[in-house]
Amino acid sequence: MHPLIDQDKQGLAKKYKRANLKISIPSQIVSACFLFVLLYFNISRDLVARLAVLVSSRFVLALVYFAFFYIAYTILSFPFSYLSEHATEHKYGFSTQNFAQWLTDYIKSLLVGLLLGTLVFETVYVVTYHTPLLWWLWLSLIMILFSVILANLFPVVLLPLFYKTTAIENESLKERITALCDQASVKLKGIYSINLSSKSTKANAAVVGLGNTKRILIGDTLMQKYTENEVVATVAHEITHYRESHIWWLILWQALISIGMFFVFSRIYPYVYRWAGFGDVSEIAAFPLFAVIFVVLSAAVKPLGSGISRYYERRSDLGALVLTRNADAFISLMAKFCNEQLIIAYPNRLVEWYKYSHPSPGRRIGFAENWKTTNTL
C-alpha cells in the first residue's frame, strides 16, 4: 500500500463497493427475470399480436412495443436506481442533491433514454427487416455513425440538460493550461469548468465532443479540492487524449468489435431463435431474446474493450508525466482520488482485467514512480 493512500479509507472503499454490489447484482437478476417472463409466458408475442390488430404500420407497432417495454423496465428498475444513485451516494457523503433534484435528473435521463432507445430500436428492426442477409454489417455501420454523431452532439445538446459549463476564472490555472497546450502543439475549442458540485462531491475531468465541439471539461470540485499542480496533471492527461486522437481510435476499435460481435450474432441467432419458437431476426416479439444474446456477447468481448481503453489511458498518463515533468503531483492526485472518492487502489487483477476502463489507481501510482525513477537518473 502506498503511504499516501489511507488504509482506513480503503476499508471504507470496500464497504462502498459491497454496498453497490448488493444493489447491482439483484438489479441484474431482476432484469434477467423480466426478459425470461416476457419470453416464457409469451407476453412479448401476445403484445405484438394485439398491437398488430390495432395498427397496420410496422414502424408504429415497433414504436408502441418499445414504449411498453421501456416503461415496464423503468418501473422495475426504479428502486435499484434510487438506491444506487441517491440513497447510497448520500450514505457515503457524495451526493449533494435532495430527492426532488435527483428525481428531476432521473426523469430527464429517462426521457433522453426513451428518445435514443426508440431511434436504436427502430433502426434495428428496419435494417433487419429490409436487409435479411447483410443486416449485421449494415446495422454495425449505422451504429458506428450514430455513435460519432452522438459524441459530436453530447457537449452541446445532452450535457447542458444536466450540467452548466462556464469559462475558467482562475487566471493562473488558465495560463498554465494554455502553456501546456502550446507545449503539446494542440489547439482546443475550449476548456471549461463544469458544475459537478451541483450533484456530487466527486471530482473529475474529461475530454468530450468531436470536431467543432471537442473540449476539455474540468469539474469545479476538482479545482476546489485539489492543488493547482494536481489539476494541471489531470488536464495534461486529457490534453494527451486530445493530441493523440484517442476518441477516434476508440471509436475505430469499438467499430471493429461491433462488426465482429454482430457477425457472430448473425451466425448463432438462428439456432437460439428456433429453440425459443421464433424465426427471423426481424421479429419484433423476439426482442427480449435479441437483448439476451446481445448482452451475452457484450459480456464476452468486454475484456477486449476494457484492455484497449486501459492502453489509451496509460498513454495519457505517460503524456501527462512528460508534459508536466511532475510525477509527485500525479501520484498525489491518484492517492487523493482513492481517499476522497473511496476508490479501491489495488483491486483484484482479474476484476481489473475484465472490467476496468482505466488502470487501477495503485498501479497508476506505481507507473508514475517508475517513470520518476527512470527520468531523474
Stockholm file with secondary structure:
# STOCKHOLM 1.0

chainA/1-377         MHPLIDQDKQGLAKKYKRANLKISIPSQIVSACFLFVLLYFNISRDLVARLAVLVSSRFVLALVYFAFFYIAYTILSFPFSYLSEHATEHKYGFSTQNFAQWLTDYIKSLLVGLLLGTLVFETVYVVTYHTPLLWWLWLSLIMILFSVILANLFPVVLLPLFYKTTAIENESLKERITALCDQASVKLKGIYSINLSSKSTKANAAVVGLGNTKRILIGDTLMQKYTENEVVATVAHEITHYRESHIWWLILWQALISIGMFFVFSRIYPYVYRWAGFGDVSEIAAFPLFAVIFVVLSAAVKPLGSGISRYYERRSDLGALVLTRNADAFISLMAKFCNEQLIIAYPNRLVEWYKYSHPSPGRRIGFAENWKTTNTL
#=GR chainA/1-377 SS CCTTSCHHHHHHHHHHHHHHHHHHHHHHHHHHHHHHHHHHTTHHHHHHHHHHHHCCCHHHHHHHHHHHHHHHHHHHHHHHHHIIIIIHHHHTTCBCCCHHHHHHHHHHHHHHHHHHHHHHHHHHHHHHHHCTTTHHHHHHHHHHHHHHHHHHHIIIIIGGGTCCEEECCCHHHHHHHHHHHHHHTCCCSCEEEECGGGTBSCCCEEEECSGGGCEEEEEHHHHHHSCHHHHHHHHHHHHHHHHTTHHHHHHHHHHHHHHHHHHHHHHHHHHHHHHTTCCCTTCGGGHHHHHHHHHHHHHHHHHHHHHHHHHHHHHHHHHHHHHHCCHHHHHHHHHHHHHHHTCCSSCCHHHHHHHCSSCCHHHHHHHHHHHHHHTCC
#=GC SS_cons         CCTTSCHHHHHHHHHHHHHHHHHHHHHHHHHHHHHHHHHHTTHHHHHHHHHHHHCCCHHHHHHHHHHHHHHHHHHHHHHHHHIIIIIHHHHTTCBCCCHHHHHHHHHHHHHHHHHHHHHHHHHHHHHHHHCTTTHHHHHHHHHHHHHHHHHHHIIIIIGGGTCCEEECCCHHHHHHHHHHHHHHTCCCSCEEEECGGGTBSCCCEEEECSGGGCEEEEEHHHHHHSCHHHHHHHHHHHHHHHHTTHHHHHHHHHHHHHHHHHHHHHHHHHHHHHHTTCCCTTCGGGHHHHHHHHHHHHHHHHHHHHHHHHHHHHHHHHHHHHHHCCHHHHHHHHHHHHHHHTCCSSCCHHHHHHHCSSCCHHHHHHHHHHHHHHTCC
//
